[in-house]
Amino acid sequence: MDELLEILEELHPEVDFNTCTRLVDDKIIDSFDIVTIITEVNNTFDVAIPAEEIIPENFNSAQALYALIERLEEEG
């Protein structure tokens, strides 16, 4: 989780990713951020996020994104 938080904090150091649960809904992260996150997650965790998983629910919080990463690692 720490590695994911580092990725997110590099994009938006002003956001508390430990508590924020509306990153997409509140437009804190945008589509360009999501593309960057997907690339960094792929490089850091060696998982590819498929297109059908690129939905707001998976990107609204660091916890949701980390749960997605763990699930993809298990499936991989």
C-alpha positions as CSV (number, residue, x, y, z in Angstrom):
1,M,0.0,0.0,0.0
2,D,2.9,2.4,0.7
3,E,4.1,2.2,-2.8
4,L,0.6,3.0,-4.1
5,L,0.4,6.0,-1.7
6,E,3.7,7.3,-3.0
7,I,2.4,7.1,-6.6
8,L,-0.7,9.0,-5.7
9,E,1.1,11.6,-3.6
10,E,3.4,12.4,-6.4
11,L,0.4,13.3,-8.5
12,H,-1.4,15.3,-5.8
13,P,0.7,16.0,-2.7
14,E,-2.1,18.1,-1.3
15,V,-4.6,15.2,-1.0
16,D,-4.9,12.9,2.0
17,F,-5.2,9.6,0.2
18,N,-5.5,7.7,3.4
19,T,-9.0,9.2,4.1
20,C,-10.3,10.5,0.7
21,T,-13.0,8.2,-0.8
22,R,-14.2,10.4,-3.6
23,L,-11.2,11.0,-5.8
24,V,-13.1,10.6,-9.1
25,D,-16.5,11.7,-7.9
26,D,-15.0,15.0,-6.5
27,K,-12.8,15.4,-9.6
28,I,-9.6,15.3,-7.5
29,I,-8.1,13.0,-10.1
30,D,-9.0,13.2,-13.8
31,S,-8.6,10.9,-16.8
32,F,-4.9,12.0,-17.3
33,D,-4.2,11.1,-13.7
34,I,-5.8,7.7,-14.1
35,V,-3.7,7.0,-17.2
36,T,-0.6,7.9,-15.2
37,I,-1.8,5.8,-12.2
38,I,-2.4,2.8,-14.5
39,T,1.1,3.1,-16.0
40,E,2.8,3.4,-12.6
41,V,0.8,0.5,-11.1
42,N,1.8,-1.6,-14.1
43,N,5.5,-0.7,-13.6
44,T,5.5,-1.0,-9.8
45,F,3.2,-4.0,-9.2
46,D,3.6,-5.8,-12.5
47,V,-0.2,-6.0,-13.1
48,A,-2.2,-4.7,-16.0
49,I,-5.5,-3.1,-15.3
50,P,-7.9,-4.2,-18.0
51,A,-10.3,-1.7,-19.6
52,E,-13.4,-3.1,-17.9
53,E,-11.8,-2.4,-14.5
54,I,-11.3,1.3,-15.3
55,I,-14.4,2.5,-13.5
56,P,-14.8,5.2,-10.8
57,E,-15.4,2.7,-8.0
58,N,-11.9,1.3,-8.5
59,F,-10.3,4.7,-8.5
60,N,-12.3,6.7,-5.9
61,S,-9.9,5.8,-3.0
62,A,-6.4,4.4,-2.5
63,Q,-8.0,1.5,-0.6
64,A,-10.2,0.6,-3.6
65,L,-7.3,0.8,-6.0
66,Y,-5.2,-1.3,-3.8
67,A,-7.9,-3.9,-3.5
68,L,-8.1,-4.0,-7.3
69,I,-4.3,-4.4,-7.5
70,E,-4.4,-7.3,-5.0
71,R,-7.2,-9.0,-6.9
72,L,-5.4,-8.7,-10.2
73,E,-2.2,-10.1,-8.6
74,E,-4.1,-13.1,-7.3
75,E,-5.7,-13.7,-10.7
76,G,-2.4,-13.2,-12.6
